[in-house]
Amino acid sequence: MQITKTAKYLVERLYYTSSILPFKPGPDLDEGYLEEFKHKGYAVIPSFNKNLAECIRSQVFESGSLHLADSNFFEIHSNERISRLGRKLSSYLYPSSKYCFDLVSSGLIVDLVGSYFGRQPYLRNFPMLLNTEFEKKEETDVQEHFHLDGGTRQVSCIFLIEDLDEEMTCTEFASRSHREFLPISHYLDRWKIDNAEIESKYEIVRLCGKAGDLIVFDAGNGYHRGRFVPKTSRKMIHLNYTQGNRIVEDHSDKRLAEHISSHSRRVVESLSFLS
């Protein structure tokens, strides 16, 4: 069984990390962000979109209620584990939603991730709107163990809706771990990873920032974990990009095509699986 999983992983990895045609970003890509991303495995883009953060904060989190039939929301999640994680809100948004369209149609994000991959990136699933907040923490969750996302090459983006500092619930990332050849077993089974070993070997960075900041990190190749702190909150939108694999099949937004028709070919292609 393990041999089969390993073989499938290697075949997928080889196919989706090899490209005949190199990715060509637009002329406005800030090479500084790309170099930081390549060097550390993460990059923070300050003041990426303060207006969007304020719009979400006022219209969603300060409105007092959520309209489940709202055309912005694809699916609002509710189960025992989500409650245990302190997620007051966990919802997929339609990419065409006013709450995330400026993110998924951003040429800067597509060009940064595409240049990092070296090939066209694709949004893997609908954006997730999250609010994590709880009074007390009663047990440890699987997310608190260092891991590599899904055994695939994935870049994740965190868009902060409110300020987030290092003493609050956040993601911890093992800086520069993405640059090493990691054991295949670590991609396939997080429990093969020793937390203490990761903590002693790498600088552990807490991915934080101000409202409107964008944090991009290598979730597929860099060790990371959740850090949950009672009586603090984290409000964010989460995006996942791959090289065309592990696309969530039932995520389809029919309104998206008309919204992105005037955008660059790279942006249109990045959303092609979901439109």
C-alpha positions in Angstrom: 0.0 0.0 0.0 2.8 2.4 1.0 4.7 1.5 -2.2 1.7 2.3 -4.3 1.1 5.7 -2.6 4.8 6.6 -3.0 4.8 5.6 -6.7 1.6 7.7 -7.4 3.1 10.7 -5.5 6.4 10.5 -7.5 4.6 10.3 -10.9 2.3 13.2 -10.0 5.3 15.2 -8.7 7.3 14.7 -11.8 4.5 15.5 -14.2 3.4 18.7 -12.4 6.8 20.1 -11.8 8.0 19.7 -15.4 7.1 22.2 -18.0 8.1 22.6 -21.7 7.0 26.2 -21.8 8.4 28.5 -19.1 6.0 30.9 -17.3 6.3 34.5 -18.4 5.0 37.0 -15.8 3.8 40.5 -16.6 6.2 43.5 -16.5 4.9 44.7 -13.1 6.0 41.8 -11.0 8.1 43.0 -8.1 11.2 40.8 -8.2 11.9 41.6 -4.6 8.8 39.6 -3.4 9.8 36.7 -5.7 13.4 36.6 -4.3 12.1 36.7 -0.7 9.6 33.9 -1.5 12.3 31.8 -3.1 14.8 32.4 -0.3 12.5 32.0 2.8 9.6 30.0 1.4 7.2 32.8 2.2 6.7 36.5 1.4 4.6 39.2 3.0 3.1 41.9 0.7 2.0 44.8 2.9 -1.1 46.8 2.1 -2.1 44.5 -0.7 -5.7 45.6 -0.6 -6.8 47.6 2.5 -10.1 48.5 0.9 -11.1 44.9 0.5 -10.2 44.1 4.1 -12.4 46.9 5.3 -15.3 45.9 3.0 -15.3 42.4 4.4 -14.9 43.5 8.0 -17.8 45.9 7.8 -20.2 44.0 5.6 -19.6 40.4 7.0 -18.2 40.6 10.5 -19.9 43.7 11.7 -23.2 43.1 10.0 -24.5 40.9 12.9 -25.7 38.1 10.7 -24.8 36.0 7.6 -27.3 35.5 4.8 -26.9 31.8 3.9 -28.7 32.4 0.5 -26.2 35.3 -0.3 -24.8 34.7 -3.8 -21.3 35.4 -2.4 -21.3 32.2 -0.3 -20.9 28.8 -1.9 -21.0 26.7 1.2 -20.9 27.5 4.9 -19.3 24.7 7.0 -20.4 23.4 10.4 -19.3 20.3 12.2 -17.8 19.2 15.5 -14.2 19.6 14.4 -14.8 23.1 13.0 -16.4 24.1 16.3 -13.5 22.5 18.2 -11.1 24.6 16.2 -12.9 27.8 17.2 -14.1 28.6 13.7 -16.9 31.1 14.2 -17.1 31.2 10.4 -15.8 28.7 7.8 -17.1 29.2 4.3 -16.2 28.8 0.7 -16.8 31.9 -1.4 -17.6 32.0 -5.1 -14.5 33.3 -6.9 -16.8 35.9 -8.5 -17.9 37.2 -5.0 -17.2 40.8 -4.2 -15.4 39.6 -1.1 -12.6 37.8 -3.0 -12.7 38.6 -6.8 -10.0 41.2 -6.4 -7.7 38.5 -5.0 -8.3 35.7 -7.5 -8.1 38.1 -10.4 -4.9 39.7 -9.2 -2.1 39.6 -11.8 0.4 40.1 -9.0 -0.6 36.9 -7.2 -0.7 34.8 -10.4 2.6 36.2 -11.6 4.3 35.7 -8.2 3.1 32.1 -7.8 3.6 31.3 -11.5 7.2 32.6 -11.4 7.8 30.6 -8.2 6.5 27.4 -9.9 8.1 28.1 -13.2 4.8 27.2 -14.9 1.1 28.3 -15.0 -0.6 28.2 -11.6 -4.2 27.3 -11.1 -6.6 28.1 -8.2 -7.2 24.6 -6.8 -10.5 25.3 -4.9 -12.9 28.1 -4.0 -11.4 30.7 -1.6 -12.2 30.1 2.1 -13.4 32.9 4.4 -12.4 32.0 8.0 -12.8 33.5 11.4 -11.1 31.5 14.1 -11.9 32.6 17.7 -12.5 30.6 20.9 -12.4 31.1 24.6 -10.4 28.1 25.6 -8.5 25.2 24.0 -9.4 21.8 25.2 -7.4 19.4 22.9 -4.8 19.3 20.2 -5.8 19.3 16.6 -4.1 17.6 13.7 -3.3 21.0 12.2 -1.0 21.8 15.1 1.5 19.1 13.9 4.0 20.2 11.3 3.0 19.0 7.9 3.3 19.4 4.1 0.0 20.0 2.3 -1.6 17.1 0.6 1.5 15.5 -0.8 1.4 18.0 -3.7 3.3 21.2 -4.7 0.9 23.8 -3.4 1.3 27.5 -2.7 -1.2 29.0 -0.2 -2.1 32.7 0.3 -3.5 34.3 3.5 -5.3 37.6 3.1 -5.6 39.3 6.4 -8.9 41.1 7.2 -7.8 42.3 10.6 -4.4 43.0 12.2 -2.7 39.8 13.3 0.4 39.7 15.7 2.6 36.9 16.8 0.7 36.4 20.1 -2.5 35.5 18.2 -3.8 32.4 16.4 -1.6 32.1 13.3 0.3 29.8 11.0 3.9 28.9 11.9 6.3 28.2 9.0 9.7 26.6 9.1 11.7 29.1 7.1 13.9 27.7 4.3 12.7 24.2 4.8 11.3 24.3 1.3 14.8 24.5 -0.1 15.8 21.0 1.2 15.2 17.5 -0.1 12.6 16.3 2.4 11.8 12.6 3.0 8.9 11.3 0.8 7.3 9.9 3.9 6.9 13.4 5.3 4.7 14.3 2.2 2.6 11.3 2.6 2.1 11.1 6.4 2.5 14.1 8.8 3.0 11.8 11.7 6.4 10.8 10.3 7.5 14.4 11.1 9.1 15.1 14.4 8.0 18.5 15.7 10.9 18.9 18.0 13.4 18.1 15.2 11.8 20.8 13.0 11.8 23.3 15.8 15.5 22.7 16.5 16.6 22.7 12.8 14.8 25.7 11.3 13.8 29.2 12.3 10.1 29.0 13.0 8.3 32.2 11.7 4.8 33.2 12.6 3.0 34.5 9.5 1.4 37.7 10.7 0.7 41.2 9.5 -1.7 44.1 9.2 -5.2 44.2 7.8 -5.0 44.2 4.0 -1.6 42.4 3.9 -1.1 39.3 1.7 1.0 36.4 2.9 2.2 33.8 0.4 3.9 30.6 1.5 5.0 27.2 0.1 2.5 25.0 1.8 3.5 21.9 -0.3 7.2 22.0 0.3 7.6 23.9 3.5 6.9 22.6 7.0 4.0 24.5 8.6 1.4 24.2 11.3 -1.4 26.0 13.0 -0.9 27.8 16.3 -4.2 28.3 18.2 -4.3 30.9 21.0 -7.4 31.2 23.1 -9.1 34.6 23.4 -7.6 35.8 20.1 -9.1 35.8 16.6 -7.9 35.5 13.1 -10.0 36.7 10.2 -8.7 35.9 6.7 -9.3 34.6 3.2 -7.3 31.5 2.2 -6.3 30.6 -1.3 -4.6 27.5 -2.7 -2.7 27.3 -6.0 -1.2 24.2 -7.6 0.2 23.4 -11.1 -3.0 21.9 -12.3 -3.4 18.9 -10.0 -5.7 18.2 -7.0 -8.4 20.5 -8.4 -11.7 20.2 -6.4 -14.1 18.9 -9.0 -17.4 20.2 -7.7 -16.2 23.8 -7.4 -17.6 25.6 -10.4 -18.6 29.3 -10.7 -20.6 30.0 -13.9 -20.5 33.7 -13.3 -16.7 33.8 -13.3 -16.1 33.7 -17.1 -17.8 37.0 -17.7 -16.0 38.7 -14.8 -12.5 37.7 -16.0 -12.9 38.2 -19.7 -11.0 41.5 -19.7 -8.1 40.2 -17.6 -4.7 38.9 -18.7 -4.5 35.4 -20.3 -2.5 34.3 -17.3 -5.2 35.3 -14.8 -8.0 33.7 -17.0 -6.0 30.5 -17.3 -5.4 30.4 -13.5 -9.2 30.2 -13.0 -10.1 27.9 -15.9 -10.8 24.9 -13.8 -13.3 26.7 -11.6 -15.1 28.7 -14.3 
